[in-house]
């Protein structure tokens, strides 16, 4: 990666059968004070969804069913909504998902709410190589950009305002007793150590760094959790009790539903809601206080509520 004046040249290198697309990052080095690698928020009522993959209609139906939006406007009061990545590919309406989340992120603070959008492996892989095979699929983000006459390089580089917004999103969030990310593997690091590692990797190599597109990374890893003691140690290092992640719709339990493991220390929220995967119409994780207990629940699109864990 070479800095020329205020322009950062991202020489992307990812595995694949073609020469990765190279482009200039229009915005220069990332401002970490304005756009942190990791977000930390206090406890409250939290909703989370993952792996929307262009399923705009399913997403709006789900958020509307539980009072978080009305006609694409935030109505969730002081609640927090977390989206743990993979907003596009595998479904037809990835740009609509981005536009909705951008608007909700802007408007939610007016009522004390928060919308936290985290990046997944599909976003990282796109920025590492905008011409990757997932993006170029018939329901991939490249096809959608082309249909709306949006220049691929402008979107990837941040010259396009939607691409810029996406580039600036965080990679993980600690909210109350839970740590949210796309795939979940922190490698046992403390919050500060993980934050520093992500910033250092990004400054050195942009999205092509192994911290983002490596097979054992926070955005790409599968089956990383190992024993209960190792998960407990990793949670303690972060100052949390639960890891909430998406990415792997078959992890920890049946596909199409939120699943948990290791007494609720692990919660997988990828429910295969994309039209192309079609395991389900989606589900929301809700974490709330009930008397003196913190309760995690699955909320399905038709109003069903299933308790996942309850902790004093």
C-alpha positions as CSV (number, residue, x, y, z in Angstrom):
1,X,0.0,0.0,0.0
2,X,1.5,3.3,-1.1
3,X,0.5,6.8,0.0
4,X,0.8,9.5,-2.7
5,X,-0.1,12.8,-1.3
6,X,-3.6,12.5,0.1
7,X,-4.5,9.4,-2.0
8,X,-3.9,5.9,-0.8
9,X,-3.1,3.3,-3.4
10,X,-4.6,0.0,-2.4
11,X,-2.8,-2.8,-4.2
12,X,-5.3,-5.5,-3.5
13,X,-4.1,-9.1,-3.4
14,X,-6.6,-11.9,-2.7
15,X,-6.7,-15.5,-3.8
16,X,-8.6,-16.1,-7.0
17,X,-8.4,-17.2,-10.6
18,X,-8.1,-13.7,-12.0
19,X,-5.9,-10.6,-11.5
20,X,-7.5,-8.7,-8.6
21,X,-8.7,-5.3,-9.5
22,X,-6.5,-2.5,-8.2
23,X,-7.8,1.0,-7.5
24,X,-7.0,4.2,-5.6
25,X,-8.8,4.8,-2.3
26,X,-10.3,8.2,-2.8
27,X,-10.6,9.1,0.8
28,X,-7.0,8.6,2.0
29,X,-6.1,7.0,5.4
30,X,-9.1,6.2,7.6
31,X,-9.9,8.6,10.5
32,X,-10.1,6.1,13.4
33,X,-11.5,8.7,15.8
34,X,-14.5,9.4,13.6
35,X,-14.8,5.8,12.3
36,X,-13.6,3.3,15.0
37,X,-12.6,-0.3,14.3
38,X,-14.6,-1.4,17.3
39,X,-17.7,0.2,18.9
40,X,-18.5,0.0,22.6
41,X,-22.0,0.9,23.9
42,X,-23.7,0.4,27.3
43,X,-26.4,-2.3,27.9
44,X,-30.0,-1.7,26.8
45,X,-32.5,-3.3,24.6
46,X,-30.6,-4.7,21.6
47,X,-31.8,-6.2,18.4
48,X,-29.5,-8.0,16.0
49,X,-29.7,-9.5,12.5
50,X,-27.1,-10.9,10.2
51,X,-26.4,-12.0,6.6
52,X,-29.3,-10.0,5.0
53,X,-27.6,-10.6,1.6
54,X,-29.9,-8.4,-0.5
55,X,-33.1,-9.6,1.2
56,X,-34.5,-6.1,1.5
57,X,-38.2,-7.1,1.6
58,X,-37.6,-9.7,4.3
59,X,-35.5,-7.2,6.3
60,X,-38.1,-4.4,6.2
61,X,-40.9,-6.9,7.1
62,X,-38.9,-8.2,10.1
63,X,-38.0,-4.7,11.4
64,X,-41.5,-3.4,10.9
65,X,-43.1,-6.4,12.7
66,X,-41.3,-5.4,15.9
67,X,-41.7,-1.7,15.7
68,X,-38.2,-0.7,14.7
69,X,-39.2,0.9,11.4
70,X,-42.2,2.3,9.8
71,X,-42.1,3.1,6.0
72,X,-38.2,2.9,6.2
73,X,-38.0,5.4,9.1
74,X,-36.6,4.6,12.5
75,X,-39.4,4.0,15.2
76,X,-37.3,2.0,17.6
77,X,-37.0,4.6,20.3
78,X,-33.9,4.2,22.4
79,X,-33.2,0.6,21.3
80,X,-30.0,-0.5,19.5
81,X,-30.1,-2.4,16.2
82,X,-26.9,-4.3,15.2
83,X,-26.3,-5.7,11.8
84,X,-23.4,-8.1,11.8
85,X,-22.4,-7.9,8.1
86,X,-23.0,-9.4,4.7
87,X,-25.6,-6.9,3.4
88,X,-25.2,-7.8,-0.2
89,X,-24.5,-10.7,-2.7
90,X,-26.8,-13.8,-2.8
91,X,-29.9,-11.5,-3.2
92,X,-31.2,-8.9,-5.5
93,X,-31.5,-5.8,-3.4
94,X,-28.1,-5.1,-1.7
95,X,-28.1,-1.4,-2.5
96,X,-31.6,-1.0,-1.1
97,X,-30.4,-2.6,2.2
98,X,-27.4,-0.2,2.3
99,X,-29.7,2.8,1.7
100,X,-32.1,1.7,4.4
101,X,-29.4,1.2,7.0
102,X,-27.7,4.5,6.2
103,X,-30.9,6.3,6.8
104,X,-31.6,4.4,10.0
105,X,-28.1,5.1,11.3
106,X,-28.7,8.8,10.7
107,X,-32.2,9.1,12.2
108,X,-32.1,6.7,15.2
109,X,-30.1,9.0,17.5
110,X,-33.0,11.6,17.4
111,X,-34.9,9.2,19.8
112,X,-31.9,8.0,21.7
113,X,-31.5,4.9,19.5
114,X,-28.4,3.4,17.8
115,X,-27.9,1.6,14.5
116,X,-24.6,-0.2,14.5
117,X,-23.6,-1.6,11.1
118,X,-20.7,-4.0,11.1
119,X,-18.8,-5.4,8.1
120,X,-18.9,-9.0,7.0
121,X,-16.7,-11.1,4.8
122,X,-18.6,-10.2,1.7
123,X,-17.9,-6.5,2.2
124,X,-14.3,-7.1,3.1
125,X,-13.8,-9.4,0.0
126,X,-15.4,-6.8,-2.2
127,X,-13.1,-4.0,-1.0
128,X,-10.1,-6.4,-1.3
129,X,-11.1,-7.3,-4.9
130,X,-14.3,-5.7,-6.3
131,X,-14.2,-8.1,-9.2
132,X,-14.3,-11.2,-7.0
133,X,-16.6,-14.1,-8.1
134,X,-19.2,-13.5,-5.3
135,X,-19.6,-9.9,-6.3
136,X,-19.8,-10.7,-10.0
137,X,-22.5,-13.4,-9.6
138,X,-26.0,-12.7,-11.1
139,X,-27.2,-11.5,-7.6
140,X,-23.9,-10.0,-6.6
141,X,-23.2,-6.4,-5.8
142,X,-21.3,-5.8,-9.1
143,X,-24.4,-6.7,-11.1
144,X,-26.5,-4.4,-9.0
145,X,-24.1,-1.5,-9.3
146,X,-24.0,-2.0,-13.1
147,X,-27.8,-2.0,-13.2
148,X,-27.9,1.4,-11.5
149,X,-25.1,2.8,-13.6
150,X,-22.8,3.2,-10.6
151,X,-19.1,3.0,-11.3
152,X,-17.5,-0.1,-9.7
153,X,-14.3,1.7,-8.8
154,X,-16.0,4.8,-7.5
155,X,-18.0,2.6,-5.1
156,X,-15.0,0.5,-4.0
157,X,-12.8,3.5,-3.6
158,X,-15.2,5.6,-1.6
159,X,-15.6,8.2,-4.3
160,X,-19.3,7.2,-4.3
161,X,-21.1,8.2,-1.1
162,X,-22.6,4.8,-0.5
163,X,-19.3,3.1,-1.0
164,X,-17.6,5.6,1.4
165,X,-20.2,5.0,4.1
166,X,-19.7,1.2,3.8
167,X,-15.9,1.6,3.9
168,X,-16.2,3.5,7.2
169,X,-18.2,0.9,9.2
170,X,-16.8,-0.9,12.2
171,X,-15.7,-4.6,12.4
172,X,-17.1,-5.4,15.9
173,X,-19.1,-4.0,18.8
174,X,-19.2,-4.6,22.5
175,X,-22.7,-3.8,23.8
176,X,-23.6,-4.7,27.4
177,X,-22.6,-8.3,28.0
178,X,-22.2,-9.3,24.3
179,X,-19.6,-8.9,21.6
180,X,-21.0,-8.7,18.1
181,X,-19.1,-9.4,14.9
182,X,-19.6,-11.3,11.6
183,X,-17.7,-14.5,12.4
184,X,-16.6,-14.0,16.0
185,X,-13.0,-15.1,16.2
186,X,-11.1,-12.6,18.3
187,X,-8.2,-15.0,18.9
188,X,-8.6,-14.4,22.6
189,X,-7.4,-10.8,22.5
190,X,-8.6,-8.0,24.7
191,X,-10.8,-5.3,23.3
192,X,-8.0,-2.8,23.2
193,X,-5.5,-5.4,21.6
194,X,-8.1,-6.4,19.0
195,X,-8.9,-2.8,18.2
196,X,-5.2,-2.0,17.8
197,X,-4.6,-5.0,15.6
198,X,-7.4,-4.2,13.3
199,X,-6.3,-0.6,12.9
200,X,-2.7,-1.5,12.3
201,X,-3.7,-4.1,9.7
202,X,-6.0,-1.8,7.9
203,X,-3.5,1.1,7.8
204,X,-0.9,-1.3,6.4
205,X,-2.9,-3.4,3.9
206,X,-6.5,-2.0,3.7
207,X,-9.1,-4.8,3.4
208,X,-6.7,-7.3,1.8
209,X,-5.1,-7.9,5.2
210,X,-5.5,-11.3,6.8
211,X,-7.2,-9.7,9.8
212,X,-10.2,-9.2,7.4
213,X,-10.0,-11.8,4.7
214,X,-7.9,-14.5,6.4
215,X,-9.6,-17.9,7.0
216,X,-9.2,-17.5,10.8
217,X,-10.2,-13.8,10.9
218,X,-13.0,-11.9,12.8
219,X,-15.0,-11.8,9.5
220,X,-14.2,-15.2,7.9
221,X,-13.5,-17.9,10.6
222,X,-15.7,-20.9,11.0
223,X,-15.6,-23.5,13.9
224,X,-13.2,-21.3,15.8
225,X,-14.7,-21.6,19.2
226,X,-13.2,-24.9,20.5
227,X,-13.8,-25.7,24.2
228,X,-16.0,-24.0,26.7
229,X,-12.9,-22.9,28.7
230,X,-11.3,-21.3,25.7
231,X,-14.6,-19.4,24.8
232,X,-14.9,-18.3,28.5
233,X,-11.3,-17.0,28.4
234,X,-11.9,-15.2,25.1
235,X,-15.1,-13.6,26.5
236,X,-13.4,-12.5,29.7
237,X,-10.6,-10.9,27.7
238,X,-13.2,-8.7,26.0
239,X,-15.2,-8.1,29.2
240,X,-18.3,-9.9,27.9
241,X,-20.2,-13.1,28.4
242,X,-21.6,-13.8,25.0
243,X,-20.3,-13.9,21.4
244,X,-23.0,-13.0,18.8
245,X,-22.1,-13.8,15.2
246,X,-23.5,-14.7,11.8
247,X,-21.6,-16.0,8.7
248,X,-22.2,-19.7,9.2
249,X,-26.0,-20.6,8.9
250,X,-25.4,-24.2,10.0
251,X,-23.3,-23.5,13.1
252,X,-24.4,-24.6,16.6
253,X,-27.9,-25.9,15.5
254,X,-30.4,-26.2,12.7
255,X,-30.4,-23.9,9.8
256,X,-33.1,-21.2,9.5
257,X,-33.2,-20.4,13.2
258,X,-31.0,-18.6,15.7
259,X,-28.8,-21.2,17.5
260,X,-26.7,-21.1,20.7
261,X,-24.0,-23.2,22.3
262,X,-21.9,-23.5,25.4
263,X,-24.7,-22.3,27.7
264,X,-25.4,-19.2,25.7
265,X,-21.8,-18.1,25.4
266,X,-22.2,-18.5,21.6
267,X,-25.2,-17.2,19.6
268,X,-25.3,-17.7,15.9
269,X,-27.8,-15.3,14.2
270,X,-27.3,-16.1,10.5
271,X,-30.7,-17.6,9.6
272,X,-30.1,-17.9,5.8
273,X,-32.6,-15.1,5.0
274,X,-31.2,-14.2,1.6
275,X,-33.4,-15.1,-1.3
276,X,-30.8,-17.2,-2.9
277,X,-30.1,-19.3,0.3
278,X,-33.7,-19.2,1.5
279,X,-33.4,-21.1,4.7
280,X,-35.9,-18.8,6.3
281,X,-37.5,-15.3,6.1
282,X,-35.1,-14.2,8.8
283,X,-35.1,-13.7,12.6
284,X,-34.1,-11.0,15.0
285,X,-32.2,-11.6,18.2
286,X,-33.5,-9.4,21.0
287,X,-31.5,-9.0,24.3
288,X,-33.5,-7.2,27.0
289,X,-33.9,-6.9,30.7
290,X,-36.7,-8.8,32.4
291,X,-36.7,-8.0,36.1
292,X,-33.3,-8.9,37.4
293,X,-32.4,-11.1,34.4
294,X,-31.0,-10.5,31.0
295,X,-32.9,-12.4,28.4
296,X,-32.0,-13.3,24.8
297,X,-34.9,-14.2,22.5
298,X,-35.5,-15.1,18.9
299,X,-38.2,-13.0,17.2
300,X,-39.6,-14.5,14.0
301,X,-41.4,-12.7,11.2
302,X,-44.9,-13.8,12.2
303,X,-44.6,-12.7,15.8
304,X,-43.2,-15.9,17.4
305,X,-40.9,-15.4,20.4
306,X,-38.5,-18.1,21.6
307,X,-36.2,-17.7,24.6
308,X,-32.6,-18.6,23.9
309,X,-30.9,-17.9,27.3
310,X,-31.6,-16.1,30.5
311,X,-28.9,-14.9,32.9
312,X,-29.1,-13.2,36.3
